[in-house]
Amino acid sequence: MKDVEDKIVPGLTHWQSSNFFAYYPCNSSFPGMLGEMLCAGFATQNFSWIGSPAATELETIVMDWLGKLLGLPQHFLSRKSDGSLGPGGGVIQGTASEAALVCMLAARARIMQARPSADMAKLVAYTSDQAHSSCKKATMIAGITNLRILKTEESAAWALQADMLQQAIEQDLKAGLVPFYVFATAGTTSTATVDDLRGLATVSKPHNIWVHVDAAYAGATAVIPSMRHWFDGVELTDSFSFNPHKWLLTNFDCAALWVTDSAPLKTALSLTPAYLQAKGNALDYKDWQIPLGRRFRALKVWFVLRTYGQEGLQKYLEHHLRLAKLFQGFVEADDRFEIMAPPRFGLICFALQGVGKAGNAALLEAINSSGKVFMVHTEVGGKFMLRFALGSTYVQQHHVEAAWAVIQSKADGVMAQETNLM
């Protein structure tokens, strides 16, 4: 352990620090760690039901619990309202990137069912210029050569609008192409904006286009009923994913994915050679993912849900949302700064006015070099901005106040340097 302390710890970025405001959070908790430890200790391989029946069945139960906690429509759950098994359900992937890929493969399988193989080259996927890069990577892996990255506008808070998608679909249909997949986002990486989910789904449905919602970060806030308006229209989509390992106290890796119909997933991904044929194959989660092997991730989700419960998770998230409002107030009260994008969830994007990209880049470098706070930047619409992302497990008001003091202090230095250069 001395070598770990001397050689490893100094080279770590401390994601669990309460002074970590970069990227998006990657939560950890004692119940999550305990579940992860037991997962490692059991060391089961859960690719099939018979590989470990408890692992498969707990995952089905936990994903229904979690779906209900988020207020997802019944058709996303494994059981119908009468208790019988339905066509939909949830599965735990490693990351939201994997969820995007498996849904793209499912969408491809669904659209190609009654088409000649030559139409594979005509498939078109759609997303926005604010979407996560995982969508583009999914097309690279799936061999989809037509990806429309639709431009968003500041006037719409950088959200993808239905009319823009409609226009793109119509153009591709006229060109003889086959639209099949839309990657929509609820909580983009740069600014946490939310696409017009209802509009995008409404435009897509008549063409049998699969609509996937990536809510990797923001999806956790659906635990709070008053936040569910951000996900309006999700009931019209085909799949929804978010990462409990980002903002719901579940140690990495854990990405929750729900689909309204698992049949296309199985068409795209099911492969059961003789040595895997056994009782319970219909329940095998290997047919819902890329790899064969799978970890007992449901265990840590189960521990987190049972420890904190609905009320505990709501209070946890509401605490972070209050801190985000506090920081927003700090920025708005200092006329040297400006808010660069509408604040969403636990993310505030801001910049120092009058110093341009170079000055703000210098400010960020000074903040991070202090060793007291860690942040990152983004660029949207050609504008450089700093991102302050709340969500660390143990962050409190005094951490936010201390971070703002560092930001103000370093801004003084940047402004003084700018003045000297004039």
Secondary structure, DSSP 8 states (H G I E B T S, - for coil): -HHIIIIIGGG---TTSTTB-SSS-----HHHHHHHHHHHHH----SSTTT-HHHHHHHHHHHHHHHHHHT--GGGSSB-TTSSB-S-EEEEES-HHHHHHHHHHHHHHHHHTTS-GGGGGGEEEEEETTS-THHHHHHHHHT--EEEEE---GGGTT---HHHHHHHHHHHHHTT-EEEEEEEEBS-TTT--B--HHHHHHHHGGGT-EEEEE-TTGGGGGGSGGGGGGGTTGGGSSEEEE-HHHHSS--SS-EEEEES-SHHHHHHH----GGG--TTGGG-GGGGSSSS----THHHHHHHHHHHHHHHHHHHHHHHHHHHHHHHHHHHH-TTEEE-S--BTTEEEEEETTSHHHHHHHHHHHHHHTTS-B-EEEEETTEEEEEEE---TT--HHHHHHHHHHHHHHHHHHHHHHHHH-
